[in-house]
Amino acid sequence: MSALSSYRSLFSLTGPLYVVVALVARLPLAMAQMGTLLLVAEVSGSYGGGGAAAGAFAIVNAVASPVAGALTDRIGQRPVLLVQSAGGALTLVALVVLSGQDVPWQLLAVVSGVAGVFVPQIGTMARVRWRELAKTRGKERFTLLSTAFSYEGAADEAGFVLGPAIVGTMAALVSPAGALLVAAGGLAVFATWFAVHPTVELVRGHRGEGGASGPRVSPLLVGLGAGQLIVGTIFGSVQAGTTAMATEAGEPGLAGLLHAVLGVGSVVAGLAIVVLPVRFRLADRLPVFAAGLAVLTLPLLVVGSLGVLAPVLGILGLAVAPYMITLYSACERVVDPSRLGAAMMILAAATSLGYALGSSTAGRLADVAGYTGAYRVTVVAGTVALLLSLVLRVALHRERRALEAAAPSLPVV
């Protein structure tokens, strides 16, 4: 089956409108962090204040997301998303209003943290819905799920590129406050729309049903989360290194565009991964894609110009999405369905924490050793990804044998 026919079959499960709504609804998350940084930095005159406010948003969102995921597992996505959509929109508007008053940036950072509680992880919730939708297609289920997770990985990367681009454009043409108001409007309209879309009936939660057996956070889930932590570290360290290099070259405005090149390569690879054969199991894919990360990060240590950096980042992106998609797909296969929402949110939270870790560590190294020092963090992250993947490969094959013994007719991991 070609990639085009695979995506046609997937989108026929919902219709194109759902796909558009779910794509647009995830943009406010990508917009809010950068918009907060620019807004608070502008009104306070301190990039440190802006960074603290953006960091508060990211860290609180990472901590709150698994809690929101657990709630969706229990009471369903609709009530959780409705509260998050309204709360996120209101707190972003409050942040804009307060920024126009004579208040300390510390208060704005607190409000930013409150916004982080509410802004939802739409892509993660969409993955849970695809799982339920695919169940209606019998033998096609695993093919459709593979396509769905490939698409969602690419959609997340597209949001990662488009969100900051929209904020940057709005900030230049209007103001950072205007960009945040657009993000608030996106939450109010599209996240709410996603919350009430008919597909939400498939994820009503498991309140009152028997609980799942086994530990809530298994060692395998911790390992998958560590893999996503590495993905976030790569994103954060690349952003820090690219910003340092563009600034040194006297073109700081190009940093965002160059960083977006990483996302573009990732989107392309994410959409293409659907053509891989089913017999190429997830457990075996992971070390291959991790090896790609380890190898493709190495050229960052020798780049000396922005012209060379752009294709290096684009090629590196070709390994990022396949690695991330494989982690999410493995999570879907090995986690009890009644806890899938929380598990997916743990992976999303790990990505955000890794981003904070990578950007802060690489930023400090950039002050000491320039952009090459920052990119060393990226290279180390790629090497760790390869080592971790070898451990996860053994664990995933062990899990596959156990699941096949329990249900021989189902293809797993």
The 8 nearest C-alpha neighbors of each residue, nearest first, counted from 0:
[[1, 4, 5, 2, 274, 3, 273, 276],
 [2, 0, 4, 3, 5, 274, 273, 6],
 [1, 3, 5, 4, 274, 273, 6, 0],
 [4, 2, 6, 1, 5, 7, 0, 8],
 [3, 5, 7, 1, 6, 2, 8, 0],
 [6, 4, 2, 8, 3, 7, 1, 9],
 [5, 7, 9, 3, 8, 4, 10, 2],
 [8, 6, 4, 10, 5, 9, 3, 11],
 [9, 7, 5, 11, 6, 10, 4, 12],
 [10, 8, 6, 11, 7, 12, 143, 5],
 [9, 11, 12, 7, 14, 13, 8, 6],
 [10, 12, 14, 8, 9, 13, 7, 15],
 [13, 11, 10, 9, 14, 132, 8, 133],
 [14, 12, 11, 10, 17, 15, 18, 198],
 [13, 15, 11, 10, 16, 17, 12, 18],
 [16, 14, 18, 17, 10, 19, 13, 11],
 [17, 15, 19, 18, 14, 20, 13, 21],
 [18, 16, 20, 19, 15, 21, 14, 13],
 [17, 19, 15, 21, 16, 20, 22, 14],
 [18, 20, 22, 16, 17, 21, 23, 15],
 [21, 19, 17, 23, 22, 18, 24, 189],
 [20, 22, 24, 18, 19, 23, 17, 193],
 [21, 23, 19, 20, 24, 25, 18, 154],
 [22, 24, 20, 26, 25, 21, 19, 189],
 [25, 23, 190, 189, 21, 22, 26, 20],
 [24, 26, 121, 23, 27, 22, 28, 122],
 [25, 27, 29, 162, 28, 158, 23, 24],
 [28, 26, 182, 30, 29, 31, 25, 185],
 [29, 27, 31, 26, 30, 25, 118, 32],
 [28, 30, 162, 26, 27, 31, 159, 32],
 [31, 29, 162, 27, 28, 163, 33, 32],
 [30, 32, 34, 28, 33, 27, 29, 35],
 [31, 33, 53, 35, 34, 30, 29, 36],
 [34, 32, 36, 35, 31, 30, 37, 163],
 [35, 33, 31, 37, 36, 32, 179, 30],
 [34, 36, 38, 32, 33, 37, 53, 31],
 [35, 37, 49, 33, 53, 34, 50, 39],
 [38, 36, 40, 34, 35, 39, 175, 41],
 [39, 37, 175, 35, 41, 40, 36, 34],
 [38, 40, 49, 42, 41, 36, 37, 43],
 [39, 41, 49, 46, 45, 37, 43, 44],
 [42, 40, 38, 44, 39, 43, 37, 45],
 [41, 43, 39, 44, 40, 38, 98, 99],
 [44, 42, 45, 40, 41, 39, 104, 48],
 [43, 45, 41, 40, 42, 46, 39, 48],
 [46, 44, 40, 47, 48, 43, 49, 41],
 [47, 45, 40, 49, 48, 50, 44, 36],
 [46, 48, 50, 45, 49, 51, 40, 52],
 [49, 47, 51, 45, 46, 50, 40, 104],
 [48, 50, 36, 40, 39, 46, 52, 51],
 [51, 49, 47, 53, 48, 52, 36, 54],
 [50, 52, 54, 48, 49, 53, 55, 47],
 [53, 51, 108, 55, 49, 54, 50, 111],
 [54, 52, 36, 50, 56, 32, 55, 51],
 [55, 53, 51, 57, 56, 52, 50, 58],
 [56, 54, 112, 52, 58, 53, 57, 59],
 [55, 57, 112, 115, 53, 111, 54, 59],
 [58, 56, 54, 60, 55, 59, 61, 53],
 [57, 59, 61, 55, 60, 56, 54, 62],
 [58, 60, 62, 115, 61, 56, 57, 112],
 [59, 61, 115, 63, 57, 116, 58, 62],
 [62, 60, 348, 58, 59, 64, 63, 351],
 [61, 63, 59, 60, 64, 58, 65, 348],
 [64, 62, 60, 66, 116, 61, 65, 59],
 [63, 65, 67, 66, 61, 344, 62, 60],
 [66, 64, 344, 68, 341, 345, 67, 63],
 [67, 65, 69, 63, 68, 64, 70, 341],
 [68, 66, 64, 70, 65, 69, 71, 63],
 [67, 69, 341, 340, 65, 71, 66, 70],
 [68, 70, 341, 72, 66, 71, 67, 65],
 [69, 71, 67, 73, 72, 68, 74, 66],
 [72, 70, 75, 76, 68, 73, 74, 69],
 [71, 73, 204, 69, 70, 340, 75, 338],
 [72, 74, 204, 206, 205, 70, 71, 75],
 [75, 73, 204, 71, 206, 70, 72, 203],
 [76, 74, 203, 204, 71, 202, 77, 72],
 [75, 77, 71, 79, 80, 78, 202, 203],
 [76, 78, 194, 80, 79, 75, 81, 195],
 [79, 77, 81, 80, 76, 82, 75, 74],
 [78, 80, 82, 76, 77, 81, 83, 71],
 [81, 79, 83, 77, 82, 194, 78, 84],
 [82, 80, 84, 78, 83, 79, 191, 77],
 [81, 83, 79, 85, 80, 84, 86, 78],
 [82, 84, 117, 80, 86, 81, 85, 87],
 [85, 83, 81, 186, 87, 82, 86, 187],
 [86, 84, 88, 82, 87, 83, 89, 187],
 [87, 85, 83, 89, 88, 84, 117, 82],
 [86, 88, 117, 118, 84, 90, 114, 89],
 [87, 89, 183, 85, 91, 86, 90, 186],
 [90, 88, 92, 86, 91, 87, 93, 85],
 [89, 91, 93, 114, 87, 92, 88, 94],
 [92, 90, 94, 88, 93, 89, 183, 87],
 [91, 93, 95, 89, 90, 94, 96, 88],
 [94, 92, 90, 96, 91, 95, 97, 89],
 [95, 93, 91, 97, 92, 96, 98, 90],
 [94, 96, 98, 92, 93, 97, 176, 91],
 [97, 95, 93, 98, 99, 94, 92, 100],
 [98, 96, 100, 99, 94, 95, 93, 102],
 [99, 97, 95, 100, 96, 94, 42, 107],
 [98, 100, 97, 96, 95, 101, 42, 102],
 [101, 99, 97, 98, 102, 96, 103, 95],
 [100, 102, 99, 103, 98, 97, 42, 104],
 [101, 103, 100, 104, 106, 97, 98, 107],
 [104, 102, 105, 106, 101, 107, 43, 98],
 [103, 105, 107, 106, 43, 48, 108, 102],
 [104, 106, 108, 103, 107, 109, 48, 52],
 [107, 105, 109, 108, 104, 103, 110, 102],
 [106, 108, 104, 110, 109, 105, 111, 94],
 [109, 107, 52, 111, 105, 106, 110, 112],
 [108, 110, 112, 106, 111, 107, 105, 113],
 [111, 109, 113, 107, 112, 108, 94, 114],
 [112, 110, 108, 114, 56, 109, 113, 52],
 [111, 113, 56, 55, 115, 109, 110, 114],
 [114, 112, 110, 115, 116, 111, 109, 90],
 [115, 113, 111, 90, 116, 112, 87, 117],
 [114, 116, 60, 56, 112, 113, 59, 117],
 [117, 115, 113, 60, 114, 63, 59, 118],
 [116, 118, 83, 87, 114, 115, 86, 119],
 [117, 119, 87, 115, 83, 114, 28, 116],
 [120, 118, 121, 117, 83, 80, 28, 84],
 [119, 121, 123, 122, 124, 25, 118, 64],
 [122, 120, 25, 124, 123, 119, 125, 24],
 [123, 121, 125, 124, 120, 25, 126, 155],
 [122, 124, 126, 125, 121, 120, 343, 344],
 [123, 125, 121, 127, 126, 122, 128, 120],
 [124, 126, 122, 128, 127, 123, 121, 129],
 [127, 125, 129, 123, 124, 128, 122, 130],
 [128, 126, 124, 130, 125, 129, 340, 123],
 [129, 127, 125, 131, 130, 126, 132, 124],
 [130, 128, 132, 126, 131, 127, 133, 125],
 [129, 131, 127, 133, 128, 132, 144, 126],
 [130, 132, 128, 134, 129, 133, 201, 127],
 [133, 131, 129, 134, 130, 135, 128, 12],
 [132, 134, 140, 130, 135, 131, 136, 129],
 [133, 135, 131, 132, 136, 140, 137, 130],
 [134, 136, 133, 132, 137, 131, 140, 139],
 [137, 135, 139, 134, 140, 133, 138, 132],
 [136, 138, 139, 140, 135, 134, 133, 141],
 [139, 137, 140, 136, 141, 142, 134, 409],
 [140, 138, 142, 136, 137, 141, 143, 133],
 [139, 141, 133, 143, 138, 137, 136, 142],
 [142, 140, 144, 143, 139, 145, 138, 410],
 [143, 141, 145, 139, 144, 140, 146, 277],
 [142, 144, 146, 140, 141, 145, 9, 147],
 [145, 143, 147, 141, 146, 142, 140, 148],
 [144, 146, 142, 148, 143, 147, 141, 149],
 [145, 147, 143, 149, 144, 273, 148, 150],
 [148, 146, 144, 150, 149, 145, 143, 151],
 [147, 149, 151, 150, 145, 146, 152, 144],
 [150, 148, 146, 152, 269, 147, 151, 270],
 [149, 151, 147, 153, 148, 152, 270, 154],
 [152, 150, 154, 148, 153, 149, 155, 147],
 [153, 151, 155, 149, 150, 154, 324, 269],
 [152, 154, 266, 269, 156, 150, 151, 155],
 [155, 153, 151, 157, 156, 152, 150, 158],
 [156, 154, 158, 152, 157, 153, 151, 159],
 [155, 157, 159, 153, 158, 154, 262, 266],
 [158, 156, 154, 160, 159, 155, 161, 153],
 [159, 157, 161, 155, 156, 160, 26, 162],
 [158, 160, 156, 157, 162, 161, 29, 155],
 [161, 159, 157, 259, 158, 162, 262, 163],
 [160, 162, 164, 158, 163, 159, 157, 165],
 [163, 161, 30, 29, 165, 26, 164, 158],
 [164, 162, 166, 165, 30, 161, 167, 160],
 [163, 165, 161, 167, 162, 166, 168, 160],
 [166, 164, 168, 162, 163, 167, 161, 169],
 [167, 165, 163, 169, 178, 164, 168, 170],
 [166, 168, 170, 164, 165, 169, 163, 171],
 [169, 167, 165, 171, 166, 170, 172, 164],
 [168, 170, 166, 172, 178, 173, 171, 167],
 [169, 171, 174, 175, 167, 173, 168, 172],
 [170, 172, 168, 169, 173, 167, 174, 175],
 [171, 173, 169, 170, 168, 174, 167, 177],
 [172, 174, 169, 170, 171, 177, 175, 178],
 [173, 175, 170, 177, 176, 169, 171, 172],
 [176, 174, 170, 38, 178, 177, 34, 37],
 [177, 175, 179, 174, 178, 95, 38, 180],
 [176, 178, 180, 174, 175, 179, 173, 181],
 [179, 177, 175, 181, 169, 166, 176, 180],
 [178, 180, 182, 176, 181, 177, 34, 183],
 [179, 181, 183, 177, 182, 178, 184, 92],
 [180, 182, 184, 178, 179, 183, 185, 177],
 [183, 181, 27, 179, 185, 180, 184, 30],
 [184, 182, 88, 180, 186, 185, 181, 91],
 [185, 183, 181, 187, 186, 182, 188, 180],
 [186, 184, 182, 188, 183, 189, 187, 181],
 [185, 187, 190, 183, 84, 184, 188, 189],
 [186, 188, 184, 185, 84, 191, 88, 85],
 [189, 187, 185, 191, 186, 190, 192, 184],
 [188, 190, 192, 24, 191, 185, 186, 20],
 [191, 189, 186, 24, 193, 192, 84, 188],
 [190, 192, 194, 189, 193, 188, 187, 84],
 [193, 191, 189, 194, 190, 195, 196, 188],
 [192, 194, 190, 196, 191, 195, 189, 21],
 [195, 193, 191, 77, 192, 80, 196, 81],
 [196, 194, 192, 193, 197, 77, 191, 199],
 [195, 197, 193, 198, 194, 199, 192, 17],
 [198, 196, 199, 200, 195, 201, 194, 193],
 [199, 197, 200, 196, 201, 128, 13, 202],
 [200, 198, 201, 197, 202, 196, 77, 195],
 [201, 199, 198, 202, 203, 197, 196, 77],
 [200, 202, 199, 198, 203, 131, 128, 132],
 [203, 201, 199, 200, 75, 204, 76, 128],
 [202, 204, 75, 200, 201, 74, 76, 205],
 [205, 203, 75, 73, 74, 72, 202, 206],
 [204, 206, 73, 208, 72, 207, 337, 74],
 [207, 205, 73, 208, 74, 204, 72, 75],
 [206, 208, 205, 209, 73, 210, 204, 74],
 [209, 207, 205, 206, 210, 73, 204, 211],
 [208, 210, 211, 207, 205, 206, 212, 337],
 [211, 209, 208, 212, 337, 205, 207, 206],
 [210, 212, 209, 213, 337, 335, 338, 215],
 [211, 213, 210, 214, 215, 335, 209, 337],
 [212, 214, 215, 211, 217, 216, 335, 210],
 [215, 213, 216, 217, 212, 211, 218, 220],
 [214, 216, 217, 213, 338, 212, 211, 342],
 [217, 215, 214, 220, 218, 221, 342, 219],
 [216, 218, 220, 219, 214, 215, 221, 213],
 [219, 217, 221, 220, 222, 216, 223, 214],
 [218, 220, 222, 217, 221, 223, 394, 391],
 [221, 219, 223, 217, 222, 218, 224, 216],
 [222, 220, 224, 218, 219, 223, 225, 217],
 [223, 221, 225, 219, 220, 224, 218, 226],
 [224, 222, 226, 220, 225, 221, 326, 219],
 [223, 225, 346, 221, 227, 226, 222, 349],
 [226, 224, 228, 222, 223, 227, 221, 229],
 [225, 227, 223, 229, 224, 228, 222, 384],
 [226, 228, 230, 350, 224, 229, 225, 349],
 [229, 227, 353, 349, 350, 225, 231, 226],
 [228, 230, 232, 226, 227, 231, 380, 353],
 [231, 229, 227, 233, 232, 228, 350, 234],
 [230, 232, 354, 353, 350, 234, 228, 229],
 [233, 231, 357, 353, 354, 229, 235, 230],
 [232, 234, 377, 230, 236, 231, 235, 237],
 [233, 235, 231, 237, 232, 236, 354, 238],
 [236, 234, 358, 354, 357, 232, 238, 237],
 [235, 237, 357, 358, 239, 361, 233, 238],
 [238, 236, 240, 234, 239, 235, 241, 233],
 [237, 239, 241, 235, 236, 240, 242, 258],
 [240, 238, 236, 242, 362, 237, 358, 241],
 [241, 239, 370, 373, 243, 237, 242, 238],
 [240, 242, 244, 238, 243, 239, 254, 237],
 [241, 243, 254, 239, 245, 240, 244, 238],
 [244, 242, 240, 246, 370, 241, 245, 247],
 [243, 245, 241, 247, 370, 246, 242, 240],
 [246, 244, 251, 248, 250, 242, 247, 243],
 [247, 245, 251, 249, 243, 248, 244, 250],
 [246, 248, 244, 249, 245, 243, 250, 251],
 [249, 247, 245, 246, 250, 244, 251, 305],
 [248, 250, 246, 247, 251, 245, 244, 252],
 [249, 251, 245, 252, 246, 248, 253, 247],
 [252, 250, 246, 245, 253, 254, 249, 242],
 [251, 253, 250, 254, 255, 245, 256, 246],
 [252, 254, 256, 251, 255, 250, 257, 245],
 [255, 253, 242, 257, 256, 252, 251, 245],
 [254, 256, 258, 257, 253, 259, 252, 164],
 [255, 257, 259, 253, 258, 254, 260, 252],
 [258, 256, 254, 260, 259, 255, 309, 253],
 [257, 259, 255, 260, 256, 261, 238, 254],
 [258, 260, 256, 262, 160, 261, 257, 255],
 [261, 259, 263, 257, 313, 262, 258, 312],
 [262, 260, 316, 313, 312, 259, 264, 263],
 [261, 263, 265, 259, 260, 264, 156, 160],
 [264, 262, 260, 266, 265, 261, 259, 267],
 [265, 263, 316, 313, 317, 267, 261, 262],
 [264, 266, 316, 262, 320, 317, 268, 263],
 [267, 265, 153, 269, 263, 264, 268, 156],
 [268, 266, 264, 270, 265, 269, 271, 263],
 [269, 267, 271, 317, 265, 270, 266, 272],
 [270, 268, 153, 266, 320, 149, 267, 271],
 [269, 271, 267, 268, 149, 272, 150, 153],
 [272, 270, 268, 273, 269, 274, 267, 2],
 [271, 273, 274, 269, 270, 275, 268, 149],
 [272, 274, 146, 271, 275, 149, 2, 145],
 [275, 273, 272, 2, 271, 276, 1, 0],
 [274, 276, 273, 272, 277, 279, 271, 278],
 [277, 275, 278, 279, 274, 273, 280, 272],
 [276, 278, 279, 280, 275, 142, 141, 410],
 [277, 279, 276, 280, 275, 281, 410, 283],
 [280, 278, 277, 276, 283, 284, 281, 275],
 [281, 279, 283, 282, 278, 412, 284, 277],
 [280, 282, 284, 412, 283, 325, 285, 329],
 [281, 283, 392, 280, 395, 284, 285, 396],
 [284, 282, 280, 281, 285, 286, 392, 279],
 [285, 283, 281, 287, 282, 286, 280, 288],
 [284, 286, 288, 287, 283, 282, 388, 289],
 [287, 285, 289, 388, 288, 284, 290, 389],
 [288, 286, 290, 284, 285, 289, 291, 283],
 [287, 289, 291, 322, 290, 285, 286, 318],
 [290, 288, 385, 286, 292, 291, 287, 384],
 [291, 289, 293, 287, 292, 288, 385, 286],
 [290, 292, 288, 289, 294, 293, 318, 295],
 [293, 291, 289, 381, 295, 290, 294, 318],
 [292, 294, 381, 382, 290, 291, 296, 295],
 [295, 293, 291, 292, 296, 297, 290, 381],
 [294, 296, 292, 315, 297, 293, 291, 298],
 [295, 297, 378, 294, 298, 293, 299, 292],
 [296, 298, 299, 295, 294, 300, 378, 293],
 [299, 297, 300, 301, 296, 302, 295, 311],
 [300, 298, 297, 302, 301, 296, 374, 311],
 [299, 301, 298, 371, 297, 302, 374, 375],
 [302, 300, 298, 299, 303, 371, 297, 304],
 [303, 301, 299, 304, 300, 308, 307, 298],
 [302, 304, 301, 307, 305, 308, 244, 306],
 [305, 303, 306, 307, 302, 308, 248, 244],
 [304, 306, 308, 307, 309, 245, 303, 244],
 [305, 307, 304, 308, 309, 310, 303, 302],
 [308, 306, 305, 304, 309, 310, 302, 311],
 [307, 309, 305, 311, 306, 310, 302, 312],
 [308, 310, 312, 311, 307, 306, 257, 313],
 [311, 309, 313, 312, 308, 314, 307, 306],
 [312, 310, 308, 314, 309, 313, 315, 307],
 [313, 311, 261, 315, 309, 310, 314, 308],
 [312, 314, 264, 310, 261, 316, 260, 315],
 [313, 315, 316, 311, 317, 312, 310, 264],
 [316, 314, 312, 295, 317, 313, 318, 311],
 [315, 317, 265, 264, 261, 319, 313, 314],
 [316, 318, 265, 268, 264, 314, 315, 319],
 [319, 317, 316, 291, 292, 321, 315, 288],
 [320, 318, 316, 322, 321, 317, 265, 323],
 [319, 321, 265, 323, 269, 322, 324, 318],
 [322, 320, 324, 323, 319, 318, 269, 325],
 [323, 321, 288, 325, 319, 320, 324, 285],
 [322, 324, 320, 326, 325, 321, 319, 327],
 [325, 323, 321, 327, 326, 322, 152, 320],
 [324, 326, 328, 322, 323, 327, 329, 321],
 [327, 325, 323, 329, 324, 328, 223, 330],
 [326, 328, 330, 324, 329, 325, 331, 323],
 [329, 327, 325, 331, 330, 326, 324, 332],
 [330, 328, 332, 326, 331, 327, 325, 412],
 [329, 331, 327, 328, 332, 333, 334, 326],
 [332, 330, 328, 329, 333, 334, 327, 339],
 [331, 333, 329, 330, 334, 412, 328, 411],
 [332, 334, 330, 331, 329, 335, 398, 412],
 [335, 333, 331, 330, 339, 332, 336, 338],
 [334, 336, 337, 338, 339, 333, 211, 331],
 [337, 335, 339, 338, 334, 331, 340, 211],
 [336, 338, 335, 339, 72, 205, 211, 204],
 [339, 337, 336, 335, 341, 340, 72, 342],
 [338, 340, 342, 336, 341, 337, 343, 334],
 [339, 341, 68, 343, 342, 338, 72, 69],
 [340, 342, 68, 69, 65, 344, 339, 343],
 [343, 341, 339, 345, 344, 340, 338, 346],
 [344, 342, 346, 340, 345, 341, 339, 123],
 [343, 345, 65, 347, 341, 346, 342, 64],
 [346, 344, 348, 342, 65, 343, 347, 349],
 [347, 345, 224, 349, 343, 344, 348, 227],
 [346, 348, 344, 350, 349, 345, 343, 351],
 [349, 347, 61, 345, 351, 350, 346, 344],
 [348, 350, 228, 346, 352, 347, 351, 227],
 [349, 351, 231, 228, 227, 353, 347, 348],
 [352, 350, 354, 348, 353, 349, 61, 231],
 [353, 351, 349, 355, 354, 350, 356, 348],
 [354, 352, 231, 232, 228, 356, 350, 351],
 [353, 355, 231, 235, 232, 351, 357, 352],
 [354, 356, 352, 358, 353, 357, 359, 351],
 [357, 355, 353, 354, 359, 358, 360, 232],
 [358, 356, 232, 235, 236, 354, 360, 355],
 [357, 359, 235, 236, 361, 355, 239, 360],
 [358, 360, 362, 356, 361, 357, 355, 363],
 [361, 359, 357, 363, 362, 358, 356, 364],
 [360, 362, 373, 364, 236, 358, 363, 359],
 [363, 361, 365, 359, 360, 364, 239, 358],
 [362, 364, 366, 360, 365, 361, 359, 367],
 [363, 365, 361, 367, 372, 366, 373, 362],
 [364, 366, 369, 373, 362, 370, 368, 367],
 [367, 365, 363, 364, 369, 368, 362, 370],
 [366, 368, 364, 365, 369, 363, 372, 362],
 [369, 367, 372, 365, 364, 366, 371, 370],
 [370, 368, 365, 372, 371, 366, 367, 243],
 [369, 371, 240, 373, 365, 243, 372, 244],
 [372, 370, 374, 373, 369, 300, 375, 368],
 [371, 373, 368, 364, 375, 370, 365, 369],
 [372, 374, 361, 240, 365, 370, 364, 371],
 [375, 373, 377, 371, 376, 372, 240, 299],
 [376, 374, 378, 372, 377, 373, 379, 371],
 [375, 377, 379, 374, 378, 373, 361, 380],
 [378, 376, 374, 380, 233, 375, 379, 236],
 [377, 379, 375, 381, 296, 380, 376, 297],
 [380, 378, 382, 376, 381, 377, 375, 383],
 [381, 379, 377, 383, 378, 382, 229, 384],
 [380, 382, 293, 384, 292, 378, 379, 383],
 [383, 381, 293, 379, 385, 384, 380, 378],
 [382, 384, 380, 386, 385, 381, 387, 379],
 [383, 385, 381, 387, 382, 386, 289, 388],
 [386, 384, 289, 388, 382, 383, 290, 387],
 [385, 387, 383, 389, 388, 384, 382, 390],
 [388, 386, 384, 390, 389, 385, 383, 391],
 [387, 389, 391, 286, 385, 390, 386, 285],
 [390, 388, 392, 387, 386, 391, 286, 385],
 [389, 391, 387, 388, 392, 393, 394, 386],
 [392, 390, 388, 394, 393, 389, 395, 387],
 [393, 391, 282, 389, 395, 390, 394, 388],
 [392, 394, 396, 391, 390, 395, 397, 389],
 [395, 393, 391, 397, 392, 396, 398, 390],
 [394, 396, 398, 392, 397, 282, 393, 391],
 [397, 395, 399, 393, 398, 394, 392, 282],
 [398, 396, 394, 400, 395, 399, 393, 401],
 [397, 399, 395, 401, 396, 400, 402, 394],
 [400, 398, 396, 402, 397, 401, 412, 411],
 [399, 401, 403, 397, 398, 402, 404, 396],
 [402, 400, 398, 404, 399, 403, 405, 397],
 [403, 401, 405, 399, 404, 400, 406, 398],
 [404, 402, 407, 406, 400, 405, 401, 399],
 [403, 405, 401, 402, 407, 406, 400, 399],
 [404, 406, 402, 403, 407, 401, 400, 408],
 [405, 407, 403, 408, 404, 409, 402, 401],
 [408, 406, 403, 404, 409, 405, 402, 410],
 [409, 407, 406, 410, 403, 405, 404, 411],
 [408, 410, 407, 406, 411, 403, 402, 141],
 [411, 409, 408, 412, 403, 141, 407, 399],
 [410, 412, 399, 409, 332, 403, 402, 280],
 [411, 281, 399, 280, 282, 329, 332, 395]]
